[in-house]
Amino acid sequence: MRELFVWYRVDERRADAARAAVESMQRSLARAFPGLQARLLVRHDSDRQTWMETYALLQPSTGGGDGIDAATETAIIAAALPLASLIEGDRHLETFDVVTVH
């Protein structure tokens, strides 16, 4: 199953506004993609924070069972465009496949 991880940096002074925007975006995406589980992780550095959004599709609406597909990934990227003014630099997107240990 494919999962999506997105990390970027946020200035402390913009953290409250950025958090509200990310939480709103993730709620909207969860409504649009049943089974989508979105989380926000935060690491506090000196004068800025490093944030990571994680996305997993546990019950894909398409029935494919492969996790985050291209259409869902594209929707997540598009939904995040308004965050550009609240973050420092670029959003870095990475995907990983879940490996089940037997």
PDB file as gemmi writes it, atoms N, CA and C in Angstrom:
CRYST1    1.000    1.000    1.000  90.00  90.00  90.00 P 1                      
ATOM      1  N   MET A   1       0.844  -1.167   0.000  1.00  0.00           N  
ATOM      2  CA  MET A   1       0.000   0.000   0.000  1.00  0.00           C  
ATOM      3  C   MET A   1       0.896   1.239   0.000  1.00  0.00           C  
ATOM      4  N   ARG A   2       0.627   2.171  -0.860  1.00  0.00           N  
ATOM      5  CA  ARG A   2       1.423   3.382  -1.052  1.00  0.00           C  
ATOM      6  C   ARG A   2       0.916   4.499  -0.136  1.00  0.00           C  
ATOM      7  N   GLU A   3       1.846   5.127   0.603  1.00  0.00           N  
ATOM      8  CA  GLU A   3       1.505   6.258   1.464  1.00  0.00           C  
ATOM      9  C   GLU A   3       2.303   7.470   1.027  1.00  0.00           C  
ATOM     10  N   LEU A   4       1.790   8.641   1.363  1.00  0.00           N  
ATOM     11  CA  LEU A   4       2.383   9.905   0.943  1.00  0.00           C  
ATOM     12  C   LEU A   4       2.862  10.678   2.164  1.00  0.00           C  
ATOM     13  N   PHE A   5       4.063  11.252   2.055  1.00  0.00           N  
ATOM     14  CA  PHE A   5       4.648  12.062   3.126  1.00  0.00           C  
ATOM     15  C   PHE A   5       5.093  13.389   2.520  1.00  0.00           C  
ATOM     16  N   VAL A   6       4.723  14.487   3.160  1.00  0.00           N  
ATOM     17  CA  VAL A   6       5.062  15.815   2.656  1.00  0.00           C  
ATOM     18  C   VAL A   6       5.661  16.612   3.810  1.00  0.00           C  
ATOM     19  N   TRP A   7       6.882  17.131   3.633  1.00  0.00           N  
ATOM     20  CA  TRP A   7       7.481  17.921   4.702  1.00  0.00           C  
ATOM     21  C   TRP A   7       7.876  19.297   4.188  1.00  0.00           C  
ATOM     22  N   TYR A   8       7.904  20.242   5.121  1.00  0.00           N  
ATOM     23  CA  TYR A   8       8.253  21.629   4.813  1.00  0.00           C  
ATOM     24  C   TYR A   8       8.481  22.369   6.125  1.00  0.00           C  
ATOM     25  N   ARG A   9       8.906  23.609   6.026  1.00  0.00           N  
ATOM     26  CA  ARG A   9       9.193  24.400   7.226  1.00  0.00           C  
ATOM     27  C   ARG A   9       8.209  25.560   7.354  1.00  0.00           C  
ATOM     28  N   VAL A  10       7.921  25.889   8.617  1.00  0.00           N  
ATOM     29  CA  VAL A  10       7.001  26.983   8.932  1.00  0.00           C  
ATOM     30  C   VAL A  10       7.659  27.885   9.966  1.00  0.00           C  
ATOM     31  N   ASP A  11       7.635  29.184   9.723  1.00  0.00           N  
ATOM     32  CA  ASP A  11       8.127  30.158  10.685  1.00  0.00           C  
ATOM     33  C   ASP A  11       7.192  30.165  11.894  1.00  0.00           C  
ATOM     34  N   GLU A  12       7.748  30.254  13.078  1.00  0.00           N  
ATOM     35  CA  GLU A  12       6.946  30.269  14.323  1.00  0.00           C  
ATOM     36  C   GLU A  12       5.828  31.312  14.269  1.00  0.00           C  
ATOM     37  N   ARG A  13       6.102  32.454  13.658  1.00  0.00           N  
ATOM     38  CA  ARG A  13       5.111  33.537  13.625  1.00  0.00           C  
ATOM     39  C   ARG A  13       3.908  33.213  12.751  1.00  0.00           C  
ATOM     40  N   ARG A  14       4.051  32.253  11.856  1.00  0.00           N  
ATOM     41  CA  ARG A  14       2.949  31.873  10.967  1.00  0.00           C  
ATOM     42  C   ARG A  14       2.334  30.520  11.337  1.00  0.00           C  
ATOM     43  N   ALA A  15       2.808  29.931  12.409  1.00  0.00           N  
ATOM     44  CA  ALA A  15       2.408  28.569  12.751  1.00  0.00           C  
ATOM     45  C   ALA A  15       0.906  28.427  13.000  1.00  0.00           C  
ATOM     46  N   ASP A  16       0.303  29.362  13.722  1.00  0.00           N  
ATOM     47  CA  ASP A  16      -1.130  29.243  14.005  1.00  0.00           C  
ATOM     48  C   ASP A  16      -1.967  29.300  12.734  1.00  0.00           C  
ATOM     49  N   ALA A  17      -1.654  30.251  11.860  1.00  0.00           N  
ATOM     50  CA  ALA A  17      -2.400  30.376  10.600  1.00  0.00           C  
ATOM     51  C   ALA A  17      -2.159  29.165   9.709  1.00  0.00           C  
ATOM     52  N   ALA A  18      -0.915  28.698   9.666  1.00  0.00           N  
ATOM     53  CA  ALA A  18      -0.604  27.536   8.830  1.00  0.00           C  
ATOM     54  C   ALA A  18      -1.309  26.285   9.351  1.00  0.00           C  
ATOM     55  N   ARG A  19      -1.326  26.119  10.664  1.00  0.00           N  
ATOM     56  CA  ARG A  19      -1.982  24.935  11.229  1.00  0.00           C  
ATOM     57  C   ARG A  19      -3.473  24.933  10.916  1.00  0.00           C  
ATOM     58  N   ALA A  20      -4.114  26.066  11.057  1.00  0.00           N  
ATOM     59  CA  ALA A  20      -5.544  26.155  10.739  1.00  0.00           C  
ATOM     60  C   ALA A  20      -5.784  25.818   9.269  1.00  0.00           C  
ATOM     61  N   ALA A  21      -4.927  26.313   8.387  1.00  0.00           N  
ATOM     62  CA  ALA A  21      -5.092  26.051   6.954  1.00  0.00           C  
ATOM     63  C   ALA A  21      -4.866  24.575   6.630  1.00  0.00           C  
ATOM     64  N   VAL A  22      -3.843  23.967   7.222  1.00  0.00           N  
ATOM     65  CA  VAL A  22      -3.559  22.553   6.955  1.00  0.00           C  
ATOM     66  C   VAL A  22      -4.686  21.670   7.497  1.00  0.00           C  
ATOM     67  N   GLU A  23      -5.139  21.955   8.709  1.00  0.00           N  
ATOM     68  CA  GLU A  23      -6.220  21.141   9.271  1.00  0.00           C  
ATOM     69  C   GLU A  23      -7.489  21.255   8.435  1.00  0.00           C  
ATOM     70  N   SER A  24      -7.803  22.447   7.960  1.00  0.00           N  
ATOM     71  CA  SER A  24      -8.974  22.633   7.098  1.00  0.00           C  
ATOM     72  C   SER A  24      -8.808  21.858   5.789  1.00  0.00           C  
ATOM     73  N   MET A  25      -7.621  21.944   5.201  1.00  0.00           N  
ATOM     74  CA  MET A  25      -7.336  21.230   3.959  1.00  0.00           C  
ATOM     75  C   MET A  25      -7.463  19.718   4.162  1.00  0.00           C  
ATOM     76  N   GLN A  26      -6.913  19.207   5.248  1.00  0.00           N  
ATOM     77  CA  GLN A  26      -6.974  17.768   5.485  1.00  0.00           C  
ATOM     78  C   GLN A  26      -8.401  17.285   5.742  1.00  0.00           C  
ATOM     79  N   ARG A  27      -9.201  18.074   6.440  1.00  0.00           N  
ATOM     80  CA  ARG A  27     -10.617  17.699   6.642  1.00  0.00           C  
ATOM     81  C   ARG A  27     -11.352  17.649   5.307  1.00  0.00           C  
ATOM     82  N   SER A  28     -11.088  18.625   4.451  1.00  0.00           N  
ATOM     83  CA  SER A  28     -11.722  18.668   3.136  1.00  0.00           C  
ATOM     84  C   SER A  28     -11.308  17.463   2.289  1.00  0.00           C  
ATOM     85  N   LEU A  29     -10.033  17.131   2.309  1.00  0.00           N  
ATOM     86  CA  LEU A  29      -9.558  15.962   1.552  1.00  0.00           C  
ATOM     87  C   LEU A  29     -10.169  14.667   2.079  1.00  0.00           C  
ATOM     88  N   ALA A  30     -10.313  14.549   3.397  1.00  0.00           N  
ATOM     89  CA  ALA A  30     -10.900  13.343   3.988  1.00  0.00           C  
ATOM     90  C   ALA A  30     -12.364  13.187   3.567  1.00  0.00           C  
ATOM     91  N   ARG A  31     -13.048  14.300   3.414  1.00  0.00           N  
ATOM     92  CA  ARG A  31     -14.444  14.226   2.929  1.00  0.00           C  
ATOM     93  C   ARG A  31     -14.492  13.815   1.459  1.00  0.00           C  
ATOM     94  N   ALA A  32     -13.537  14.289   0.685  1.00  0.00           N  
ATOM     95  CA  ALA A  32     -13.526  14.003  -0.751  1.00  0.00           C  
ATOM     96  C   ALA A  32     -13.065  12.579  -1.067  1.00  0.00           C  
ATOM     97  N   PHE A  33     -12.234  12.007  -0.190  1.00  0.00           N  
ATOM     98  CA  PHE A  33     -11.677  10.669  -0.419  1.00  0.00           C  
ATOM     99  C   PHE A  33     -11.962   9.784   0.789  1.00  0.00           C  
ATOM    100  N   PRO A  34     -13.102   9.086   0.769  1.00  0.00           N  
ATOM    101  CA  PRO A  34     -13.443   8.211   1.897  1.00  0.00           C  
ATOM    102  C   PRO A  34     -12.308   7.224   2.200  1.00  0.00           C  
ATOM    103  N   GLY A  35     -11.990   7.091   3.467  1.00  0.00           N  
ATOM    104  CA  GLY A  35     -10.922   6.199   3.883  1.00  0.00           C  
ATOM    105  C   GLY A  35      -9.566   6.878   3.994  1.00  0.00           C  
ATOM    106  N   LEU A  36      -9.468   8.145   3.550  1.00  0.00           N  
ATOM    107  CA  LEU A  36      -8.199   8.857   3.635  1.00  0.00           C  
ATOM    108  C   LEU A  36      -7.911   9.229   5.085  1.00  0.00           C  
ATOM    109  N   GLN A  37      -6.747   8.849   5.546  1.00  0.00           N  
ATOM    110  CA  GLN A  37      -6.305   9.227   6.890  1.00  0.00           C  
ATOM    111  C   GLN A  37      -5.143  10.195   6.734  1.00  0.00           C  
ATOM    112  N   ALA A  38      -5.341  11.410   7.243  1.00  0.00           N  
ATOM    113  CA  ALA A  38      -4.336  12.459   7.142  1.00  0.00           C  
ATOM    114  C   ALA A  38      -3.891  12.853   8.541  1.00  0.00           C  
ATOM    115  N   ARG A  39      -2.586  13.044   8.690  1.00  0.00           N  
ATOM    116  CA  ARG A  39      -2.049  13.487   9.974  1.00  0.00           C  
ATOM    117  C   ARG A  39      -1.090  14.640   9.735  1.00  0.00           C  
ATOM    118  N   LEU A  40      -0.888  15.447  10.788  1.00  0.00           N  
ATOM    119  CA  LEU A  40       0.098  16.509  10.769  1.00  0.00           C  
ATOM    120  C   LEU A  40       1.054  16.280  11.932  1.00  0.00           C  
ATOM    121  N   LEU A  41       2.347  16.165  11.625  1.00  0.00           N  
ATOM    122  CA  LEU A  41       3.382  15.991  12.631  1.00  0.00           C  
ATOM    123  C   LEU A  41       4.230  17.259  12.649  1.00  0.00           C  
ATOM    124  N   VAL A  42       4.644  17.692  13.840  1.00  0.00           N  
ATOM    125  CA  VAL A  42       5.410  18.930  13.965  1.00  0.00           C  
ATOM    126  C   VAL A  42       6.662  18.681  14.805  1.00  0.00           C  
ATOM    127  N   ARG A  43       7.809  19.162  14.303  1.00  0.00           N  
ATOM    128  CA  ARG A  43       9.050  19.159  15.068  1.00  0.00           C  
ATOM    129  C   ARG A  43       9.421  20.622  15.320  1.00  0.00           C  
ATOM    130  N   HIS A  44       9.614  20.963  16.563  1.00  0.00           N  
ATOM    131  CA  HIS A  44       9.943  22.337  16.933  1.00  0.00           C  
ATOM    132  C   HIS A  44      11.452  22.536  16.892  1.00  0.00           C  
ATOM    133  N   ASP A  45      11.895  23.401  15.998  1.00  0.00           N  
ATOM    134  CA  ASP A  45      13.298  23.758  15.896  1.00  0.00           C  
ATOM    135  C   ASP A  45      13.473  25.114  16.588  1.00  0.00           C  
ATOM    136  N   SER A  46      14.561  25.791  16.383  1.00  0.00           N  
ATOM    137  CA  SER A  46      14.834  27.034  17.115  1.00  0.00           C  
ATOM    138  C   SER A  46      13.815  28.133  16.819  1.00  0.00           C  
ATOM    139  N   ASP A  47      13.795  28.648  15.623  1.00  0.00           N  
ATOM    140  CA  ASP A  47      12.876  29.741  15.299  1.00  0.00           C  
ATOM    141  C   ASP A  47      11.863  29.359  14.228  1.00  0.00           C  
ATOM    142  N   ARG A  48      11.861  28.090  13.895  1.00  0.00           N  
ATOM    143  CA  ARG A  48      10.887  27.599  12.912  1.00  0.00           C  
ATOM    144  C   ARG A  48      10.544  26.167  13.261  1.00  0.00           C  
ATOM    145  N   GLN A  49       9.565  25.657  12.555  1.00  0.00           N  
ATOM    146  CA  GLN A  49       9.106  24.299  12.793  1.00  0.00           C  
ATOM    147  C   GLN A  49       9.221  23.516  11.493  1.00  0.00           C  
ATOM    148  N   THR A  50       9.471  22.236  11.619  1.00  0.00           N  
ATOM    149  CA  THR A  50       9.428  21.350  10.463  1.00  0.00           C  
ATOM    150  C   THR A  50       8.142  20.547  10.587  1.00  0.00           C  
ATOM    151  N   TRP A  51       7.342  20.601   9.545  1.00  0.00           N  
ATOM    152  CA  TRP A  51       6.053  19.911   9.545  1.00  0.00           C  
ATOM    153  C   TRP A  51       6.076  18.768   8.552  1.00  0.00           C  
ATOM    154  N   MET A  52       5.340  17.708   8.892  1.00  0.00           N  
ATOM    155  CA  MET A  52       5.155  16.603   7.970  1.00  0.00           C  
ATOM    156  C   MET A  52       3.691  16.215   7.953  1.00  0.00           C  
ATOM    157  N   GLU A  53       3.136  16.219   6.763  1.00  0.00           N  
ATOM    158  CA  GLU A  53       1.780  15.705   6.559  1.00  0.00           C  
ATOM    159  C   GLU A  53       1.931  14.270   6.079  1.00  0.00           C  
ATOM    160  N   THR A  54       1.100  13.385   6.600  1.00  0.00           N  
ATOM    161  CA  THR A  54       1.104  12.004   6.125  1.00  0.00           C  
ATOM    162  C   THR A  54      -0.289  11.660   5.618  1.00  0.00           C  
ATOM    163  N   TYR A  55      -0.325  10.862   4.572  1.00  0.00           N  
ATOM    164  CA  TYR A  55      -1.594  10.464   3.964  1.00  0.00           C  
ATOM    165  C   TYR A  55      -1.586   8.969   3.662  1.00  0.00           C  
ATOM    166  N   ALA A  56      -2.615   8.285   4.134  1.00  0.00           N  
ATOM    167  CA  ALA A  56      -2.796   6.863   3.857  1.00  0.00           C  
ATOM    168  C   ALA A  56      -4.247   6.658   3.469  1.00  0.00           C  
ATOM    169  N   LEU A  57      -4.477   5.827   2.491  1.00  0.00           N  
ATOM    170  CA  LEU A  57      -5.830   5.520   2.039  1.00  0.00           C  
ATOM    171  C   LEU A  57      -6.114   4.083   2.424  1.00  0.00           C  
ATOM    172  N   LEU A  58      -6.788   3.926   3.574  1.00  0.00           N  
ATOM    173  CA  LEU A  58      -6.989   2.591   4.129  1.00  0.00           C  
ATOM    174  C   LEU A  58      -8.123   1.824   3.466  1.00  0.00           C  
ATOM    175  N   GLN A  59      -9.091   2.548   2.961  1.00  0.00           N  
ATOM    176  CA  GLN A  59     -10.204   1.916   2.251  1.00  0.00           C  
ATOM    177  C   GLN A  59     -10.407   2.683   0.951  1.00  0.00           C  
ATOM    178  N   PRO A  60      -9.571   2.425  -0.035  1.00  0.00           N  
ATOM    179  CA  PRO A  60      -9.644   3.204  -1.267  1.00  0.00           C  
ATOM    180  C   PRO A  60     -11.031   3.206  -1.878  1.00  0.00           C  
ATOM    181  N   SER A  61     -11.478   4.400  -2.253  1.00  0.00           N  
ATOM    182  CA  SER A  61     -12.802   4.528  -2.862  1.00  0.00           C  
ATOM    183  C   SER A  61     -12.860   3.833  -4.217  1.00  0.00           C  
ATOM    184  N   THR A  62     -11.709   3.640  -4.862  1.00  0.00           N  
ATOM    185  CA  THR A  62     -11.686   2.977  -6.160  1.00  0.00           C  
ATOM    186  C   THR A  62     -11.690   1.464  -6.028  1.00  0.00           C  
ATOM    187  N   GLY A  63     -11.454   0.967  -4.802  1.00  0.00           N  
ATOM    188  CA  GLY A  63     -11.446  -0.471  -4.589  1.00  0.00           C  
ATOM    189  C   GLY A  63     -10.151  -1.151  -4.979  1.00  0.00           C  
ATOM    190  N   GLY A  64      -9.133  -0.351  -5.382  1.00  0.00           N  
ATOM    191  CA  GLY A  64      -7.883  -0.922  -5.840  1.00  0.00           C  
ATOM    192  C   GLY A  64      -7.020  -1.488  -4.731  1.00  0.00           C  
ATOM    193  N   GLY A  65      -7.092  -0.919  -3.549  1.00  0.00           N  
ATOM    194  CA  GLY A  65      -6.339  -1.428  -2.430  1.00  0.00           C  
ATOM    195  C   GLY A  65      -4.858  -1.091  -2.434  1.00  0.00           C  
ATOM    196  N   ASP A  66      -4.412  -0.210  -3.331  1.00  0.00           N  
ATOM    197  CA  ASP A  66      -2.992   0.112  -3.426  1.00  0.00           C  
ATOM    198  C   ASP A  66      -2.611   1.383  -2.682  1.00  0.00           C  
ATOM    199  N   GLY A  67      -3.533   1.964  -1.931  1.00  0.00           N  
ATOM    200  CA  GLY A  67      -3.232   3.172  -1.175  1.00  0.00           C  
ATOM    201  C   GLY A  67      -3.404   4.427  -2.002  1.00  0.00           C  
ATOM    202  N   ILE A  68      -2.520   5.389  -1.801  1.00  0.00           N  
ATOM    203  CA  ILE A  68      -2.621   6.682  -2.477  1.00  0.00           C  
ATOM    204  C   ILE A  68      -2.300   6.499  -3.957  1.00  0.00           C  
ATOM    205  N   ASP A  69      -3.289   6.726  -4.798  1.00  0.00           N  
ATOM    206  CA  ASP A  69      -3.081   6.608  -6.238  1.00  0.00           C  
ATOM    207  C   ASP A  69      -2.754   7.986  -6.822  1.00  0.00           C  
ATOM    208  N   ALA A  70      -2.525   8.039  -8.114  1.00  0.00           N  
ATOM    209  CA  ALA A  70      -2.120   9.285  -8.777  1.00  0.00           C  
ATOM    210  C   ALA A  70      -3.188  10.376  -8.650  1.00  0.00           C  
ATOM    211  N   ALA A  71      -4.454  10.008  -8.758  1.00  0.00           N  
ATOM    212  CA  ALA A  71      -5.524  11.000  -8.667  1.00  0.00           C  
ATOM    213  C   ALA A  71      -5.598  11.613  -7.270  1.00  0.00           C  
ATOM    214  N   THR A  72      -5.445  10.783  -6.241  1.00  0.00           N  
ATOM    215  CA  THR A  72      -5.469  11.283  -4.867  1.00  0.00           C  
ATOM    216  C   THR A  72      -4.249  12.158  -4.606  1.00  0.00           C  
ATOM    217  N   GLU A  73      -3.089  11.724  -5.072  1.00  0.00           N  
ATOM    218  CA  GLU A  73      -1.867  12.519  -4.909  1.00  0.00           C  
ATOM    219  C   GLU A  73      -2.011  13.882  -5.589  1.00  0.00           C  
ATOM    220  N   THR A  74      -2.548  13.910  -6.792  1.00  0.00           N  
ATOM    221  CA  THR A  74      -2.758  15.166  -7.514  1.00  0.00           C  
ATOM    222  C   THR A  74      -3.701  16.088  -6.745  1.00  0.00           C  
ATOM    223  N   ALA A  75      -4.754  15.527  -6.166  1.00  0.00           N  
ATOM    224  CA  ALA A  75      -5.707  16.325  -5.389  1.00  0.00           C  
ATOM    225  C   ALA A  75      -5.056  16.903  -4.138  1.00  0.00           C  
ATOM    226  N   ILE A  76      -4.198  16.141  -3.488  1.00  0.00           N  
ATOM    227  CA  ILE A  76      -3.497  16.622  -2.297  1.00  0.00           C  
ATOM    228  C   ILE A  76      -2.561  17.767  -2.668  1.00  0.00           C  
ATOM    229  N   ILE A  77      -1.839  17.622  -3.757  1.00  0.00           N  
ATOM    230  CA  ILE A  77      -0.921  18.675  -4.214  1.00  0.00           C  
ATOM    231  C   ILE A  77      -1.700  19.947  -4.543  1.00  0.00           C  
ATOM    232  N   ALA A  78      -2.808  19.804  -5.255  1.00  0.00           N  
ATOM    233  CA  ALA A  78      -3.622  20.968  -5.636  1.00  0.00           C  
ATOM    234  C   ALA A  78      -4.228  21.646  -4.413  1.00  0.00           C  
ATOM    235  N   ALA A  79      -4.694  20.856  -3.460  1.00  0.00           N  
ATOM    236  CA  ALA A  79      -5.324  21.424  -2.263  1.00  0.00           C  
ATOM    237  C   ALA A  79      -4.328  22.231  -1.434  1.00  0.00           C  
ATOM    238  N   ALA A  80      -3.045  21.912  -1.545  1.00  0.00           N  
ATOM    239  CA  ALA A  80      -2.017  22.588  -0.748  1.00  0.00           C  
ATOM    240  C   ALA A  80      -1.486  23.865  -1.385  1.00  0.00           C  
ATOM    241  N   LEU A  81      -1.844  24.163  -2.601  1.00  0.00           N  
ATOM    242  CA  LEU A  81      -1.314  25.360  -3.264  1.00  0.00           C  
ATOM    243  C   LEU A  81      -1.525  26.644  -2.452  1.00  0.00           C  
ATOM    244  N   PRO A  82      -2.681  26.840  -1.810  1.00  0.00           N  
ATOM    245  CA  PRO A  82      -2.880  28.066  -1.026  1.00  0.00           C  
ATOM    246  C   PRO A  82      -1.966  28.180   0.203  1.00  0.00           C  
ATOM    247  N   LEU A  83      -1.289  27.103   0.589  1.00  0.00           N  
ATOM    248  CA  LEU A  83      -0.396  27.150   1.743  1.00  0.00           C  
ATOM    249  C   LEU A  83       0.925  27.849   1.438  1.00  0.00           C  
ATOM    250  N   ALA A  84       1.218  28.090   0.183  1.00  0.00           N  
ATOM    251  CA  ALA A  84       2.529  28.613  -0.221  1.00  0.00           C  
ATOM    252  C   ALA A  84       2.919  29.886   0.528  1.00  0.00           C  
ATOM    253  N   SER A  85       1.968  30.749   0.807  1.00  0.00           N  
ATOM    254  CA  SER A  85       2.296  32.008   1.486  1.00  0.00           C  
ATOM    255  C   SER A  85       2.526  31.821   2.992  1.00  0.00           C  
ATOM    256  N   LEU A  86       2.212  30.650   3.526  1.00  0.00           N  
ATOM    257  CA  LEU A  86       2.337  30.399   4.963  1.00  0.00           C  
ATOM    258  C   LEU A  86       3.556  29.566   5.331  1.00  0.00           C  
ATOM    259  N   ILE A  87       4.243  29.021   4.342  1.00  0.00           N  
ATOM    260  CA  ILE A  87       5.378  28.145   4.629  1.00  0.00           C  
ATOM    261  C   ILE A  87       6.662  28.750   4.072  1.00  0.00           C  
ATOM    262  N   GLU A  88       7.791  28.209   4.540  1.00  0.00           N  
ATOM    263  CA  GLU A  88       9.100  28.636   4.043  1.00  0.00           C  
ATOM    264  C   GLU A  88       9.593  27.624   3.021  1.00  0.00           C  
ATOM    265  N   GLY A  89       9.860  28.088   1.832  1.00  0.00           N  
ATOM    266  CA  GLY A  89      10.386  27.189   0.808  1.00  0.00           C  
ATOM    267  C   GLY A  89       9.322  26.297   0.210  1.00  0.00           C  
ATOM    268  N   ASP A  90       9.779  25.168  -0.287  1.00  0.00           N  
ATOM    269  CA  ASP A  90       8.905  24.231  -0.996  1.00  0.00           C  
ATOM    270  C   ASP A  90       8.373  23.144  -0.083  1.00  0.00           C  
ATOM    271  N   ARG A  91       7.290  22.530  -0.528  1.00  0.00           N  
ATOM    272  CA  ARG A  91       6.791  21.303   0.082  1.00  0.00           C  
ATOM    273  C   ARG A  91       7.526  20.160  -0.609  1.00  0.00           C  
ATOM    274  N   HIS A  92       8.066  19.251   0.171  1.00  0.00           N  
ATOM    275  CA  HIS A  92       8.818  18.115  -0.362  1.00  0.00           C  
ATOM    276  C   HIS A  92       7.967  16.864  -0.218  1.00  0.00           C  
ATOM    277  N   LEU A  93       7.638  16.259  -1.346  1.00  0.00           N  
ATOM    278  CA  LEU A  93       6.722  15.130  -1.378  1.00  0.00           C  
ATOM    279  C   LEU A  93       7.492  13.835  -1.610  1.00  0.00           C  
ATOM    280  N   GLU A  94       7.202  12.844  -0.788  1.00  0.00           N  
ATOM    281  CA  GLU A  94       7.814  11.524  -0.942  1.00  0.00           C  
ATOM    282  C   GLU A  94       6.744  10.463  -0.760  1.00  0.00           C  
ATOM    283  N   THR A  95       6.921   9.348  -1.447  1.00  0.00           N  
ATOM    284  CA  THR A  95       5.997   8.228  -1.296  1.00  0.00           C  
ATOM    285  C   THR A  95       6.769   7.000  -0.838  1.00  0.00           C  
ATOM    286  N   PHE A  96       6.086   6.201  -0.064  1.00  0.00           N  
ATOM    287  CA  PHE A  96       6.660   4.948   0.431  1.00  0.00           C  
ATOM    288  C   PHE A  96       5.602   3.864   0.325  1.00  0.00           C  
ATOM    289  N   ASP A  97       6.050   2.642   0.129  1.00  0.00           N  
ATOM    290  CA  ASP A  97       5.166   1.489   0.141  1.00  0.00           C  
ATOM    291  C   ASP A  97       5.260   0.823   1.512  1.00  0.00           C  
ATOM    292  N   VAL A  98       4.132   0.464   2.068  1.00  0.00           N  
ATOM    293  CA  VAL A  98       4.097  -0.239   3.339  1.00  0.00           C  
ATOM    294  C   VAL A  98       4.493  -1.680   3.087  1.00  0.00           C  
ATOM    295  N   VAL A  99       5.407  -2.183   3.901  1.00  0.00           N  
ATOM    296  CA  VAL A  99       5.859  -3.567   3.789  1.00  0.00           C  
ATOM    297  C   VAL A  99       5.340  -4.315   5.000  1.00  0.00           C  
ATOM    298  N   THR A 100       4.624  -5.369   4.748  1.00  0.00           N  
ATOM    299  CA  THR A 100       4.095  -6.180   5.824  1.00  0.00           C  
ATOM    300  C   THR A 100       5.120  -7.244   6.195  1.00  0.00           C  
ATOM    301  N   VAL A 101       5.477  -7.300   7.463  1.00  0.00           N  
ATOM    302  CA  VAL A 101       6.442  -8.281   7.939  1.00  0.00           C  
ATOM    303  C   VAL A 101       5.690  -9.564   8.275  1.00  0.00           C  
ATOM    304  N   HIS A 102       6.156 -10.658   7.740  1.00  0.00           N  
ATOM    305  CA  HIS A 102       5.515 -11.953   7.979  1.00  0.00           C  
ATOM    306  C   HIS A 102       6.281 -12.749   8.981  1.00  0.00           C  
TER     307      HIS A 102                                                      
END                                                                             
